[in-house]
Amino acid sequence: MSKPEKSPLALEVSIGVPSQEEALKIGRILVEERLAGAANIVPGITAFFWWDGAVREKAETTLLLKTLPENFSRLSQRVRELHSYVTPGIKAWPVVAGDPDWLKWLQTEAQPVSSASPA
């Protein structure tokens, strides 16, 4: 008998971005909008990928975001609005354990302000 999977407490989201400037812009906006509690920029990545029937090589920057599972849908929609790629590679990994104080901090900071107007 298998154990039930533990629900993720948080998500680590990774996105390849064509430049450090674009990664900084997207990361800042997502943190300001509280779709992510934090963003890390990792420059100097080389990507190999299939596009238009050929293997391509491109310098990229990786944007790493810390968010809550309930934010992922809105976060990925916002990335698609801000990203210059036709098909940005938005990938998420579950965080099933972490420092309790950090997880509490993320629960507080990654709470998007509702876009609904007060009644």
Biopython code that builds the backbone (N, CA, C, O; Angstrom):
import numpy as np
from Bio.PDB.StructureBuilder import StructureBuilder

atoms = [
    (1, "MET", "N", (0.842, -1.168, 0.000)),
    (1, "MET", "CA", (0.000, 0.000, 0.000)),
    (1, "MET", "C", (0.896, 1.244, 0.000)),
    (1, "MET", "O", (1.842, 1.338, 0.783)),
    (2, "SER", "N", (0.586, 2.198, -0.891)),
    (2, "SER", "CA", (1.411, 3.400, -0.958)),
    (2, "SER", "C", (0.850, 4.483, -0.049)),
    (2, "SER", "O", (-0.353, 4.555, 0.200)),
    (3, "LYS", "N", (1.752, 5.318, 0.436)),
    (3, "LYS", "CA", (1.359, 6.436, 1.285)),
    (3, "LYS", "C", (0.762, 7.540, 0.415)),
    (3, "LYS", "O", (1.191, 7.721, -0.725)),
    (4, "PRO", "N", (-0.208, 8.270, 0.925)),
    (4, "PRO", "CA", (-0.701, 9.407, 0.151)),
    (4, "PRO", "C", (0.386, 10.472, 0.049)),
    (4, "PRO", "O", (1.173, 10.670, 0.974)),
    (5, "GLU", "N", (0.412, 11.153, -1.096)),
    (5, "GLU", "CA", (1.413, 12.204, -1.276)),
    (5, "GLU", "C", (1.106, 13.375, -0.370)),
    (5, "GLU", "O", (-0.055, 13.725, -0.153)),
    (6, "LYS", "N", (2.161, 13.980, 0.159)),
    (6, "LYS", "CA", (2.027, 15.151, 1.010)),
    (6, "LYS", "C", (1.757, 16.366, 0.120)),
    (6, "LYS", "O", (2.441, 16.558, -0.885)),
    (7, "SER", "N", (0.779, 17.176, 0.477)),
    (7, "SER", "CA", (0.484, 18.386, -0.296)),
    (7, "SER", "C", (1.654, 19.348, -0.181)),
    (7, "SER", "O", (2.253, 19.480, 0.887)),
    (8, "PRO", "N", (1.985, 20.026, -1.286)),
    (8, "PRO", "CA", (3.095, 20.974, -1.213)),
    (8, "PRO", "C", (2.750, 22.156, -0.309)),
    (8, "PRO", "O", (1.629, 22.664, -0.324)),
    (9, "LEU", "N", (3.717, 22.570, 0.460)),
    (9, "LEU", "CA", (3.574, 23.730, 1.330)),
    (9, "LEU", "C", (3.874, 25.006, 0.556)),
    (9, "LEU", "O", (3.397, 26.087, 0.902)),
    (10, "ALA", "N", (4.666, 24.862, -0.490)),
    (10, "ALA", "CA", (5.080, 25.985, -1.323)),
    (10, "ALA", "C", (5.515, 25.419, -2.668)),
    (10, "ALA", "O", (5.593, 24.205, -2.852)),
    (11, "LEU", "N", (5.796, 26.317, -3.596)),
    (11, "LEU", "CA", (6.320, 25.917, -4.902)),
    (11, "LEU", "C", (7.568, 26.715, -5.209)),
    (11, "LEU", "O", (7.672, 27.891, -4.862)),
    (12, "GLU", "N", (8.517, 26.061, -5.865)),
    (12, "GLU", "CA", (9.690, 26.715, -6.459)),
    (12, "GLU", "C", (9.420, 26.702, -7.958)),
    (12, "GLU", "O", (9.280, 25.635, -8.555)),
    (13, "VAL", "N", (9.348, 27.868, -8.564)),
    (13, "VAL", "CA", (9.031, 27.995, -9.979)),
    (13, "VAL", "C", (10.277, 28.450, -10.725)),
    (13, "VAL", "O", (10.944, 29.395, -10.305)),
    (14, "SER", "N", (10.591, 27.786, -11.821)),
    (14, "SER", "CA", (11.756, 28.101, -12.640)),
    (14, "SER", "C", (11.296, 28.506, -14.032)),
    (14, "SER", "O", (10.448, 27.852, -14.640)),
    (15, "ILE", "N", (11.880, 29.610, -14.531)),
    (15, "ILE", "CA", (11.512, 30.116, -15.852)),
    (15, "ILE", "C", (12.779, 30.568, -16.560)),
    (15, "ILE", "O", (13.544, 31.359, -16.007)),
    (16, "GLY", "N", (13.016, 30.083, -17.768)),
    (16, "GLY", "CA", (14.114, 30.579, -18.595)),
    (16, "GLY", "C", (13.700, 31.905, -19.221)),
    (16, "GLY", "O", (12.596, 32.034, -19.750)),
    (17, "VAL", "N", (14.593, 32.886, -19.155)),
    (17, "VAL", "CA", (14.315, 34.230, -19.648)),
    (17, "VAL", "C", (15.490, 34.648, -20.539)),
    (17, "VAL", "O", (16.633, 34.307, -20.235)),
    (18, "PRO", "N", (15.233, 35.384, -21.642)),
    (18, "PRO", "CA", (16.312, 35.696, -22.577)),
    (18, "PRO", "C", (17.383, 36.661, -22.071)),
    (18, "PRO", "O", (18.480, 36.704, -22.629)),
    (19, "SER", "N", (17.086, 37.438, -21.023)),
    (19, "SER", "CA", (18.101, 38.384, -20.536)),
    (19, "SER", "C", (17.921, 38.620, -19.042)),
    (19, "SER", "O", (16.852, 38.381, -18.480)),
    (20, "GLN", "N", (18.983, 39.090, -18.424)),
    (20, "GLN", "CA", (18.914, 39.421, -17.004)),
    (20, "GLN", "C", (17.941, 40.579, -16.782)),
    (20, "GLN", "O", (17.216, 40.600, -15.787)),
    (21, "GLU", "N", (17.924, 41.537, -17.701)),
    (21, "GLU", "CA", (17.029, 42.690, -17.562)),
    (21, "GLU", "C", (15.566, 42.243, -17.542)),
    (21, "GLU", "O", (14.777, 42.715, -16.724)),
    (22, "GLU", "N", (15.208, 41.321, -18.457)),
    (22, "GLU", "CA", (13.822, 40.836, -18.483)),
    (22, "GLU", "C", (13.497, 40.035, -17.230)),
    (22, "GLU", "O", (12.392, 40.143, -16.699)),
    (23, "ALA", "N", (14.444, 39.234, -16.751)),
    (23, "ALA", "CA", (14.231, 38.470, -15.520)),
    (23, "ALA", "C", (14.028, 39.412, -14.337)),
    (23, "ALA", "O", (13.157, 39.175, -13.500)),
    (24, "LEU", "N", (14.819, 40.471, -14.261)),
    (24, "LEU", "CA", (14.664, 41.453, -13.183)),
    (24, "LEU", "C", (13.280, 42.098, -13.236)),
    (24, "LEU", "O", (12.626, 42.259, -12.205)),
    (25, "LYS", "N", (12.842, 42.462, -14.422)),
    (25, "LYS", "CA", (11.539, 43.103, -14.591)),
    (25, "LYS", "C", (10.411, 42.165, -14.160)),
    (25, "LYS", "O", (9.550, 42.545, -13.367)),
    (26, "ILE", "N", (10.422, 40.932, -14.688)),
    (26, "ILE", "CA", (9.358, 39.979, -14.363)),
    (26, "ILE", "C", (9.377, 39.638, -12.875)),
    (26, "ILE", "O", (8.335, 39.636, -12.221)),
    (27, "GLY", "N", (10.562, 39.350, -12.345)),
    (27, "GLY", "CA", (10.682, 38.997, -10.928)),
    (27, "GLY", "C", (10.181, 40.102, -10.021)),
    (27, "GLY", "O", (9.448, 39.838, -9.068)),
    (28, "ARG", "N", (10.564, 41.332, -10.302)),
    (28, "ARG", "CA", (10.135, 42.468, -9.471)),
    (28, "ARG", "C", (8.615, 42.615, -9.514)),
    (28, "ARG", "O", (7.981, 42.781, -8.472)),
    (29, "ILE", "N", (8.028, 42.555, -10.706)),
    (29, "ILE", "CA", (6.572, 42.706, -10.832)),
    (29, "ILE", "C", (5.836, 41.616, -10.056)),
    (29, "ILE", "O", (4.872, 41.904, -9.346)),
    (30, "LEU", "N", (6.284, 40.364, -10.186)),
    (30, "LEU", "CA", (5.596, 39.258, -9.501)),
    (30, "LEU", "C", (5.698, 39.364, -7.983)),
    (30, "LEU", "O", (4.762, 39.004, -7.268)),
    (31, "VAL", "N", (6.838, 39.858, -7.489)),
    (31, "VAL", "CA", (6.986, 40.065, -6.046)),
    (31, "VAL", "C", (6.136, 41.266, -5.610)),
    (31, "VAL", "O", (5.448, 41.197, -4.592)),
    (32, "GLU", "N", (6.180, 42.364, -6.371)),
    (32, "GLU", "CA", (5.369, 43.538, -6.021)),
    (32, "GLU", "C", (3.883, 43.203, -5.998)),
    (32, "GLU", "O", (3.149, 43.700, -5.144)),
    (33, "GLU", "N", (3.432, 42.358, -6.936)),
    (33, "GLU", "CA", (2.031, 41.952, -6.989)),
    (33, "GLU", "C", (1.711, 40.823, -6.010)),
    (33, "GLU", "O", (0.568, 40.373, -5.926)),
    (34, "ARG", "N", (2.715, 40.373, -5.280)),
    (34, "ARG", "CA", (2.607, 39.319, -4.266)),
    (34, "ARG", "C", (2.158, 37.970, -4.825)),
    (34, "ARG", "O", (1.603, 37.140, -4.106)),
    (35, "LEU", "N", (2.406, 37.767, -6.111)),
    (35, "LEU", "CA", (2.189, 36.435, -6.680)),
    (35, "LEU", "C", (3.345, 35.527, -6.301)),
    (35, "LEU", "O", (3.212, 34.304, -6.338)),
    (36, "ALA", "N", (4.474, 36.111, -5.937)),
    (36, "ALA", "CA", (5.646, 35.391, -5.422)),
    (36, "ALA", "C", (6.131, 36.143, -4.190)),
    (36, "ALA", "O", (6.033, 37.368, -4.114)),
    (37, "GLY", "N", (6.652, 35.397, -3.235)),
    (37, "GLY", "CA", (7.213, 36.016, -2.039)),
    (37, "GLY", "C", (8.644, 36.456, -2.251)),
    (37, "GLY", "O", (9.128, 37.357, -1.566)),
    (38, "ALA", "N", (9.332, 35.821, -3.208)),
    (38, "ALA", "CA", (10.733, 36.139, -3.477)),
    (38, "ALA", "C", (11.077, 35.679, -4.891)),
    (38, "ALA", "O", (10.451, 34.778, -5.449)),
    (39, "ALA", "N", (12.094, 36.331, -5.445)),
    (39, "ALA", "CA", (12.603, 35.966, -6.770)),
    (39, "ALA", "C", (14.124, 35.962, -6.713)),
    (39, "ALA", "O", (14.732, 36.831, -6.088)),
    (40, "ASN", "N", (14.731, 34.983, -7.365)),
    (40, "ASN", "CA", (16.181, 34.912, -7.514)),
    (40, "ASN", "C", (16.500, 34.905, -8.999)),
    (40, "ASN", "O", (15.805, 34.266, -9.788)),
    (41, "ILE", "N", (17.548, 35.614, -9.374)),
    (41, "ILE", "CA", (17.982, 35.694, -10.764)),
    (41, "ILE", "C", (19.313, 34.960, -10.876)),
    (41, "ILE", "O", (20.256, 35.252, -10.141)),
    (42, "VAL", "N", (19.382, 34.001, -11.805)),
    (42, "VAL", "CA", (20.605, 33.228, -12.026)),
    (42, "VAL", "C", (21.053, 33.467, -13.473)),
    (42, "VAL", "O", (20.540, 32.827, -14.392)),
    (43, "PRO", "N", (22.011, 34.388, -13.682)),
    (43, "PRO", "CA", (22.464, 34.665, -15.051)),
    (43, "PRO", "C", (23.452, 33.604, -15.541)),
    (43, "PRO", "O", (23.950, 32.787, -14.766)),
    (44, "GLY", "N", (23.717, 33.640, -16.843)),
    (44, "GLY", "CA", (24.788, 32.814, -17.395)),
    (44, "GLY", "C", (24.417, 31.374, -17.675)),
    (44, "GLY", "O", (25.279, 30.498, -17.609)),
    (45, "ILE", "N", (23.167, 31.103, -17.984)),
    (45, "ILE", "CA", (22.723, 29.752, -18.318)),
    (45, "ILE", "C", (22.788, 29.581, -19.840)),
    (45, "ILE", "O", (22.486, 30.517, -20.580)),
    (46, "THR", "N", (23.176, 28.405, -20.303)),
    (46, "THR", "CA", (23.105, 28.093, -21.726)),
    (46, "THR", "C", (21.999, 27.073, -21.921)),
    (46, "THR", "O", (21.979, 26.034, -21.260)),
    (47, "ALA", "N", (21.083, 27.367, -22.825)),
    (47, "ALA", "CA", (19.954, 26.472, -23.086)),
    (47, "ALA", "C", (20.093, 25.842, -24.464)),
    (47, "ALA", "O", (20.461, 26.514, -25.428)),
    (48, "PHE", "N", (19.799, 24.555, -24.553)),
    (48, "PHE", "CA", (19.659, 23.840, -25.819)),
    (48, "PHE", "C", (18.211, 23.381, -25.882)),
    (48, "PHE", "O", (17.693, 22.845, -24.902)),
    (49, "PHE", "N", (17.545, 23.582, -27.018)),
    (49, "PHE", "CA", (16.144, 23.229, -27.127)),
    (49, "PHE", "C", (15.743, 23.105, -28.594)),
    (49, "PHE", "O", (16.389, 23.656, -29.485)),
    (50, "TRP", "N", (14.651, 22.361, -28.818)),
    (50, "TRP", "CA", (14.091, 22.246, -30.156)),
    (50, "TRP", "C", (13.169, 23.430, -30.396)),
    (50, "TRP", "O", (12.340, 23.749, -29.545)),
    (51, "TRP", "N", (13.304, 24.095, -31.560)),
    (51, "TRP", "CA", (12.378, 25.156, -31.954)),
    (51, "TRP", "C", (12.358, 25.229, -33.472)),
    (51, "TRP", "O", (13.414, 25.286, -34.102)),
    (52, "ASP", "N", (11.185, 25.227, -34.059)),
    (52, "ASP", "CA", (11.019, 25.269, -35.516)),
    (52, "ASP", "C", (11.814, 24.179, -36.220)),
    (52, "ASP", "O", (12.438, 24.428, -37.251)),
    (53, "GLY", "N", (11.791, 22.964, -35.660)),
    (53, "GLY", "CA", (12.395, 21.811, -36.308)),
    (53, "GLY", "C", (13.898, 21.701, -36.197)),
    (53, "GLY", "O", (14.495, 20.853, -36.861)),
    (54, "ALA", "N", (14.539, 22.532, -35.374)),
    (54, "ALA", "CA", (15.996, 22.477, -35.237)),
    (54, "ALA", "C", (16.394, 22.650, -33.777)),
    (54, "ALA", "O", (15.666, 23.255, -32.990)),
    (55, "VAL", "N", (17.563, 22.112, -33.424)),
    (55, "VAL", "CA", (18.099, 22.314, -32.094)),
    (55, "VAL", "C", (18.731, 23.700, -32.050)),
    (55, "VAL", "O", (19.559, 24.043, -32.895)),
    (56, "ARG", "N", (18.340, 24.478, -31.074)),
    (56, "ARG", "CA", (18.858, 25.845, -30.897)),
    (56, "ARG", "C", (19.711, 25.902, -29.644)),
    (56, "ARG", "O", (19.562, 25.086, -28.733)),
    (57, "GLU", "N", (20.601, 26.873, -29.612)),
    (57, "GLU", "CA", (21.420, 27.166, -28.434)),
    (57, "GLU", "C", (21.279, 28.646, -28.155)),
    (57, "GLU", "O", (21.398, 29.471, -29.061)),
    (58, "LYS", "N", (21.023, 28.986, -26.890)),
    (58, "LYS", "CA", (20.803, 30.380, -26.547)),
    (58, "LYS", "C", (21.267, 30.647, -25.121)),
    (58, "LYS", "O", (21.079, 29.819, -24.229)),
    (59, "ALA", "N", (21.871, 31.806, -24.917)),
    (59, "ALA", "CA", (22.203, 32.264, -23.563)),
    (59, "ALA", "C", (20.902, 32.706, -22.898)),
    (59, "ALA", "O", (20.088, 33.397, -23.510)),
    (60, "GLU", "N", (20.713, 32.309, -21.659)),
    (60, "GLU", "CA", (19.517, 32.673, -20.914)),
    (60, "GLU", "C", (19.874, 33.024, -19.481)),
    (60, "GLU", "O", (21.001, 32.829, -19.025)),
    (61, "THR", "N", (18.883, 33.544, -18.798)),
    (61, "THR", "CA", (18.923, 33.773, -17.361)),
    (61, "THR", "C", (17.785, 32.963, -16.777)),
    (61, "THR", "O", (16.710, 32.894, -17.371)),
    (62, "THR", "N", (18.001, 32.350, -15.624)),
    (62, "THR", "CA", (16.930, 31.609, -14.965)),
    (62, "THR", "C", (16.327, 32.479, -13.872)),
    (62, "THR", "O", (17.038, 33.064, -13.055)),
    (63, "LEU", "N", (15.007, 32.549, -13.876)),
    (63, "LEU", "CA", (14.259, 33.248, -12.842)),
    (63, "LEU", "C", (13.654, 32.189, -11.936)),
    (63, "LEU", "O", (12.889, 31.341, -12.396)),
    (64, "LEU", "N", (13.992, 32.230, -10.652)),
    (64, "LEU", "CA", (13.458, 31.295, -9.657)),
    (64, "LEU", "C", (12.516, 32.056, -8.741)),
    (64, "LEU", "O", (12.889, 33.079, -8.166)),
    (65, "LEU", "N", (11.306, 31.562, -8.609)),
    (65, "LEU", "CA", (10.282, 32.226, -7.793)),
    (65, "LEU", "C", (9.839, 31.314, -6.661)),
    (65, "LEU", "O", (9.746, 30.099, -6.834)),
    (66, "LYS", "N", (9.569, 31.894, -5.515)),
    (66, "LYS", "CA", (9.025, 31.168, -4.371)),
    (66, "LYS", "C", (7.582, 31.613, -4.225)),
    (66, "LYS", "O", (7.314, 32.803, -4.058)),
    (67, "THR", "N", (6.644, 30.666, -4.285)),
    (67, "THR", "CA", (5.235, 31.022, -4.226)),
    (67, "THR", "C", (4.439, 29.948, -3.520)),
    (67, "THR", "O", (4.982, 28.940, -3.069)),
    (68, "LEU", "N", (3.135, 30.185, -3.432)),
    (68, "LEU", "CA", (2.207, 29.243, -2.829)),
    (68, "LEU", "C", (1.475, 28.488, -3.933)),
    (68, "LEU", "O", (1.256, 29.040, -5.012)),
    (69, "PRO", "N", (1.092, 27.239, -3.687)),
    (69, "PRO", "CA", (0.401, 26.473, -4.722)),
    (69, "PRO", "C", (-0.834, 27.184, -5.281)),
    (69, "PRO", "O", (-1.100, 27.121, -6.481)),
    (70, "GLU", "N", (-1.577, 27.852, -4.420)),
    (70, "GLU", "CA", (-2.793, 28.527, -4.877)),
    (70, "GLU", "C", (-2.517, 29.736, -5.777)),
    (70, "GLU", "O", (-3.437, 30.240, -6.421)),
    (71, "ASN", "N", (-1.263, 30.210, -5.834)),
    (71, "ASN", "CA", (-0.904, 31.341, -6.692)),
    (71, "ASN", "C", (-0.443, 30.908, -8.080)),
    (71, "ASN", "O", (-0.304, 31.745, -8.972)),
    (72, "PHE", "N", (-0.202, 29.608, -8.274)),
    (72, "PHE", "CA", (0.480, 29.198, -9.498)),
    (72, "PHE", "C", (-0.273, 29.576, -10.771)),
    (72, "PHE", "O", (0.344, 30.054, -11.723)),
    (73, "SER", "N", (-1.548, 29.381, -10.810)),
    (73, "SER", "CA", (-2.306, 29.680, -12.020)),
    (73, "SER", "C", (-2.212, 31.166, -12.388)),
    (73, "SER", "O", (-1.953, 31.504, -13.543)),
    (74, "ARG", "N", (-2.423, 32.044, -11.416)),
    (74, "ARG", "CA", (-2.329, 33.483, -11.677)),
    (74, "ARG", "C", (-0.894, 33.893, -11.998)),
    (74, "ARG", "O", (-0.666, 34.731, -12.870)),
    (75, "LEU", "N", (0.075, 33.298, -11.291)),
    (75, "LEU", "CA", (1.478, 33.612, -11.549)),
    (75, "LEU", "C", (1.849, 33.231, -12.982)),
    (75, "LEU", "O", (2.487, 34.015, -13.684)),
    (76, "SER", "N", (1.459, 32.048, -13.416)),
    (76, "SER", "CA", (1.856, 31.630, -14.752)),
    (76, "SER", "C", (1.141, 32.454, -15.824)),
    (76, "SER", "O", (1.718, 32.716, -16.879)),
    (77, "GLN", "N", (-0.084, 32.861, -15.577)),
    (77, "GLN", "CA", (-0.789, 33.756, -16.504)),
    (77, "GLN", "C", (-0.049, 35.092, -16.616)),
    (77, "GLN", "O", (0.124, 35.628, -17.710)),
    (78, "ARG", "N", (0.378, 35.611, -15.483)),
    (78, "ARG", "CA", (1.091, 36.906, -15.469)),
    (78, "ARG", "C", (2.445, 36.776, -16.166)),
    (78, "ARG", "O", (2.855, 37.691, -16.880)),
    (79, "VAL", "N", (3.138, 35.670, -15.974)),
    (79, "VAL", "CA", (4.415, 35.456, -16.667)),
    (79, "VAL", "C", (4.189, 35.480, -18.175)),
    (79, "VAL", "O", (4.948, 36.117, -18.905)),
    (80, "ARG", "N", (3.151, 34.791, -18.645)),
    (80, "ARG", "CA", (2.866, 34.783, -20.088)),
    (80, "ARG", "C", (2.588, 36.189, -20.609)),
    (80, "ARG", "O", (2.939, 36.496, -21.749)),
    (81, "GLU", "N", (1.971, 37.043, -19.813)),
    (81, "GLU", "CA", (1.717, 38.433, -20.218)),
    (81, "GLU", "C", (3.006, 39.248, -20.312)),
    (81, "GLU", "O", (3.131, 40.116, -21.177)),
    (82, "LEU", "N", (3.963, 38.972, -19.424)),
    (82, "LEU", "CA", (5.185, 39.783, -19.317)),
    (82, "LEU", "C", (6.365, 39.250, -20.126)),
    (82, "LEU", "O", (7.267, 40.014, -20.469)),
    (83, "HIS", "N", (6.375, 37.962, -20.434)),
    (83, "HIS", "CA", (7.528, 37.277, -21.021)),
    (83, "HIS", "C", (7.587, 37.514, -22.526)),
    (83, "HIS", "O", (6.548, 37.581, -23.182)),
    (84, "SER", "N", (8.789, 37.643, -23.077)),
    (84, "SER", "CA", (8.943, 37.882, -24.510)),
    (84, "SER", "C", (8.916, 36.598, -25.352)),
    (84, "SER", "O", (8.772, 36.676, -26.572)),
    (85, "TYR", "N", (9.051, 35.422, -24.729)),
    (85, "TYR", "CA", (8.994, 34.178, -25.488)),
    (85, "TYR", "C", (7.547, 33.840, -25.847)),
    (85, "TYR", "O", (6.622, 34.150, -25.096)),
    (86, "VAL", "N", (7.363, 33.203, -26.999)),
    (86, "VAL", "CA", (6.047, 32.721, -27.412)),
    (86, "VAL", "C", (5.555, 31.669, -26.418)),
    (86, "VAL", "O", (4.388, 31.672, -26.026)),
    (87, "THR", "N", (6.451, 30.772, -26.015)),
    (87, "THR", "CA", (6.120, 29.685, -25.092)),
    (87, "THR", "C", (7.133, 29.666, -23.947)),
    (87, "THR", "O", (8.092, 28.896, -23.988)),
    (88, "PRO", "N", (6.932, 30.506, -22.922)),
    (88, "PRO", "CA", (7.894, 30.478, -21.811)),
    (88, "PRO", "C", (7.809, 29.151, -21.059)),
    (88, "PRO", "O", (6.718, 28.636, -20.814)),
    (89, "GLY", "N", (8.954, 28.610, -20.702)),
    (89, "GLY", "CA", (8.999, 27.348, -19.956)),
    (89, "GLY", "C", (8.792, 27.619, -18.480)),
    (89, "GLY", "O", (9.745, 27.923, -17.763)),
    (90, "ILE", "N", (7.569, 27.512, -18.024)),
    (90, "ILE", "CA", (7.216, 27.765, -16.625)),
    (90, "ILE", "C", (7.067, 26.404, -15.954)),
    (90, "ILE", "O", (6.131, 25.660, -16.247)),
    (91, "LYS", "N", (7.989, 26.081, -15.056)),
    (91, "LYS", "CA", (7.978, 24.789, -14.372)),
    (91, "LYS", "C", (7.927, 25.020, -12.874)),
    (91, "LYS", "O", (8.534, 25.963, -12.366)),
    (92, "ALA", "N", (7.202, 24.158, -12.161)),
    (92, "ALA", "CA", (7.099, 24.289, -10.704)),
    (92, "ALA", "C", (7.419, 22.965, -10.030)),
    (92, "ALA", "O", (7.030, 21.896, -10.503)),
    (93, "TRP", "N", (8.130, 23.057, -8.924)),
    (93, "TRP", "CA", (8.452, 21.900, -8.092)),
    (93, "TRP", "C", (7.838, 22.103, -6.724)),
    (93, "TRP", "O", (7.888, 23.204, -6.175)),
    (94, "PRO", "N", (7.255, 21.047, -6.167)),
    (94, "PRO", "CA", (6.650, 21.186, -4.841)),
    (94, "PRO", "C", (7.704, 21.270, -3.745)),
    (94, "PRO", "O", (8.734, 20.597, -3.798)),
    (95, "VAL", "N", (7.431, 22.095, -2.769)),
    (95, "VAL", "CA", (8.227, 22.153, -1.536)),
    (95, "VAL", "C", (7.387, 21.403, -0.506)),
    (95, "VAL", "O", (6.336, 21.883, -0.083)),
    (96, "VAL", "N", (7.855, 20.229, -0.107)),
    (96, "VAL", "CA", (7.091, 19.403, 0.828)),
    (96, "VAL", "C", (7.616, 19.510, 2.254)),
    (96, "VAL", "O", (6.999, 19.004, 3.191)),
    (97, "ALA", "N", (8.751, 20.167, 2.408)),
    (97, "ALA", "CA", (9.307, 20.417, 3.735)),
    (97, "ALA", "C", (10.175, 21.660, 3.640)),
    (97, "ALA", "O", (10.729, 21.964, 2.584)),
    (98, "GLY", "N", (10.288, 22.370, 4.742)),
    (98, "GLY", "CA", (11.125, 23.561, 4.765)),
    (98, "GLY", "C", (11.185, 24.122, 6.170)),
    (98, "GLY", "O", (10.476, 23.667, 7.068)),
    (99, "ASP", "N", (12.022, 25.095, 6.345)),
    (99, "ASP", "CA", (12.140, 25.760, 7.635)),
    (99, "ASP", "C", (10.781, 26.365, 7.998)),
    (99, "ASP", "O", (10.233, 27.141, 7.215)),
    (100, "PRO", "N", (10.237, 26.034, 9.146)),
    (100, "PRO", "CA", (8.904, 26.529, 9.512)),
    (100, "PRO", "C", (8.795, 28.053, 9.503)),
    (100, "PRO", "O", (7.770, 28.599, 9.095)),
    (101, "ASP", "N", (9.837, 28.734, 9.948)),
    (101, "ASP", "CA", (9.789, 30.202, 9.954)),
    (101, "ASP", "C", (9.757, 30.754, 8.535)),
    (101, "ASP", "O", (9.042, 31.717, 8.257)),
    (102, "TRP", "N", (10.535, 30.145, 7.631)),
    (102, "TRP", "CA", (10.528, 30.594, 6.236)),
    (102, "TRP", "C", (9.177, 30.332, 5.593)),
    (102, "TRP", "O", (8.653, 31.192, 4.886)),
    (103, "LEU", "N", (8.606, 29.157, 5.827)),
    (103, "LEU", "CA", (7.296, 28.829, 5.260)),
    (103, "LEU", "C", (6.218, 29.775, 5.792)),
    (103, "LEU", "O", (5.325, 30.177, 5.046)),
    (104, "LYS", "N", (6.294, 30.129, 7.070)),
    (104, "LYS", "CA", (5.343, 31.087, 7.645)),
    (104, "LYS", "C", (5.513, 32.449, 6.978)),
    (104, "LYS", "O", (4.529, 33.117, 6.660)),
    (105, "TRP", "N", (6.761, 32.857, 6.768)),
    (105, "TRP", "CA", (7.042, 34.129, 6.088)),
    (105, "TRP", "C", (6.440, 34.112, 4.684)),
    (105, "TRP", "O", (5.801, 35.082, 4.276)),
    (106, "LEU", "N", (6.639, 33.011, 3.933)),
    (106, "LEU", "CA", (6.117, 32.925, 2.571)),
    (106, "LEU", "C", (4.592, 32.980, 2.573)),
    (106, "LEU", "O", (4.003, 33.644, 1.720)),
    (107, "GLN", "N", (3.946, 32.300, 3.506)),
    (107, "GLN", "CA", (2.486, 32.339, 3.609)),
    (107, "GLN", "C", (1.979, 33.771, 3.799)),
    (107, "GLN", "O", (0.909, 34.127, 3.306)),
    (108, "THR", "N", (2.743, 34.577, 4.506)),
    (108, "THR", "CA", (2.367, 35.981, 4.742)),
    (108, "THR", "C", (2.647, 36.851, 3.533)),
    (108, "THR", "O", (1.812, 37.672, 3.155)),
    (109, "GLU", "N", (3.807, 36.686, 2.924)),
    (109, "GLU", "CA", (4.258, 37.609, 1.876)),
    (109, "GLU", "C", (3.734, 37.293, 0.481)),
    (109, "GLU", "O", (3.653, 38.194, -0.353)),
    (110, "ALA", "N", (3.383, 36.060, 0.205)),
    (110, "ALA", "CA", (2.902, 35.692, -1.133)),
    (110, "ALA", "C", (1.379, 35.618, -1.126)),
    (110, "ALA", "O", (0.795, 34.624, -1.557)),
    (111, "GLN", "N", (0.749, 36.663, -0.639)),
    (111, "GLN", "CA", (-0.702, 36.763, -0.621)),
    (111, "GLN", "C", (-1.120, 37.882, -1.535)),
    (111, "GLN", "O", (-1.127, 39.044, -1.127)),
    (112, "PRO", "N", (-1.481, 37.553, -2.800)),
    (112, "PRO", "CA", (-1.848, 38.611, -3.739)),
    (112, "PRO", "C", (-3.027, 39.434, -3.247)),
    (112, "PRO", "O", (-3.969, 38.918, -2.646)),
    (113, "VAL", "N", (-2.946, 40.728, -3.519)),
    (113, "VAL", "CA", (-4.056, 41.609, -3.210)),
    (113, "VAL", "C", (-5.160, 41.284, -4.217)),
    (113, "VAL", "O", (-4.902, 41.189, -5.417)),
    (114, "SER", "N", (-6.364, 41.117, -3.737)),
    (114, "SER", "CA", (-7.481, 40.790, -4.604)),
    (114, "SER", "C", (-7.699, 41.895, -5.624)),
    (114, "SER", "O", (-7.635, 43.080, -5.296)),
    (115, "SER", "N", (-7.958, 41.496, -6.864)),
    (115, "SER", "CA", (-8.202, 42.484, -7.907)),
    (115, "SER", "C", (-9.661, 42.958, -7.868)),
    (115, "SER", "O", (-10.033, 43.878, -8.596)),
    (116, "ALA", "N", (-10.481, 42.334, -7.026)),
    (116, "ALA", "CA", (-11.877, 42.742, -6.922)),
    (116, "ALA", "C", (-11.989, 44.045, -6.147)),
    (116, "ALA", "O", (-11.260, 44.268, -5.181)),
    (117, "SER", "N", (-12.891, 44.886, -6.568)),
    (117, "SER", "CA", (-13.125, 46.154, -5.869)),
    (117, "SER", "C", (-13.964, 45.900, -4.638)),
    (117, "SER", "O", (-14.836, 45.031, -4.649)),
    (118, "PRO", "N", (-13.709, 46.661, -3.552)),
    (118, "PRO", "CA", (-14.529, 46.506, -2.352)),
    (118, "PRO", "C", (-15.978, 46.888, -2.657)),
    (118, "PRO", "O", (-16.229, 47.790, -3.457)),
    (119, "ALA", "N", (-16.922, 46.208, -2.024)),
    (119, "ALA", "CA", (-18.352, 46.479, -2.280)),
    (119, "ALA", "C", (-18.815, 47.721, -1.574)),
    (119, "ALA", "O", (-19.984, 48.092, -1.681)),
]
sb = StructureBuilder()
sb.init_structure("model")
sb.init_model(0)
sb.init_chain("A")
sb.init_seg("    ")
for serial, (resi, resn, name, xyz) in enumerate(atoms, 1):
    if name == "N":
        sb.init_residue(resn, " ", resi, " ")
    sb.init_atom(name, np.array(xyz, "f"), 0.0, 1.0, " ", f" {name:<3s}", serial, name[0])
structure = sb.get_structure()
